[in-house]
Amino acid sequence: MLAIALALSSALLWGTGDFLGGLAARRFALVWVLMFSALGGLTLGIAGGLLSGEALPPAEDLLLGALAGICGVVALGAFYRALAIGTMSIVAPITATGAAIPVLWGVIGRGESLSAFAVFAILVAVAGVILASREQDLAETTGVDAATHRQSVVLAIVAAIGFGTIFALIAEAADEAIYWPAVALKLTTLTIILVVIAVSVRRLPSWGERPRGRQWLFPFSIGFFAVGANITF
């Protein structure tokens, strides 16, 4: 029961963070949303690791966390962009199907078994992705043209693969520690974003609005939800 409660907590935290991230991406340039959310998540992860007195895990676990961070840049970038240009009620369900990847990893990599009901549920989820991706009528009612709709669907699928890979990597990295792999994840994500900002500094004004004053607290807080979800997961 505890595992189920923690899994539901992860879903709630990820869902809330993703929803807020989508709103932030509609308001601010994507690069700033990613940077401040990564910074927020990194802050929470370090605080949790220090306050809990958790020992550093083996280097292999930190490496898995770093790999998850690379996937995080791709997944979050694709997801937030899909939400910014597409229809949230279509993009979000498609992205959520990424949860099938750690399920498959559990079967293939860990030798776990699936019940007939679980297999049926996965097939239903795949069918739902196909149906949702074809829901152009709903997209048109929200002012999304056909080309933009297709682009948002492709981005949502990329995000699903990225998120699913993160789930599998974090599960493997969390055998001996839960905070420090999350720190490695967010530190890698933040580093990549800072490199992108550094090499593109002259073009940043054309990418969209930057949070000013206390506005940065909004994307910063999104990182709390993401790392909280990683920890409970």
Secondary structure, DSSP 8 states (H G I E B T S, - for coil): -HHHHHHHHHHHHHHHHHHHHHHHHHHS-HHHHHHHHHHHHHHHHHHHHHHHT-----HHHHHHHHHHHHHHHHHHHHHHHHHHHS-HHHHHHHHHGGGHHHHHHHHHHH-----HHHHHHHHHHHHHHHHHHT-HHHHHHTT--HHHHHHHHHHHHHHHHHHHHHHHHHHHHTTS-SHHHHHHHHHHHHHHHHHHHHHTGGGGGGG-----GGGGHHHHHHHHHHHHHHHH-
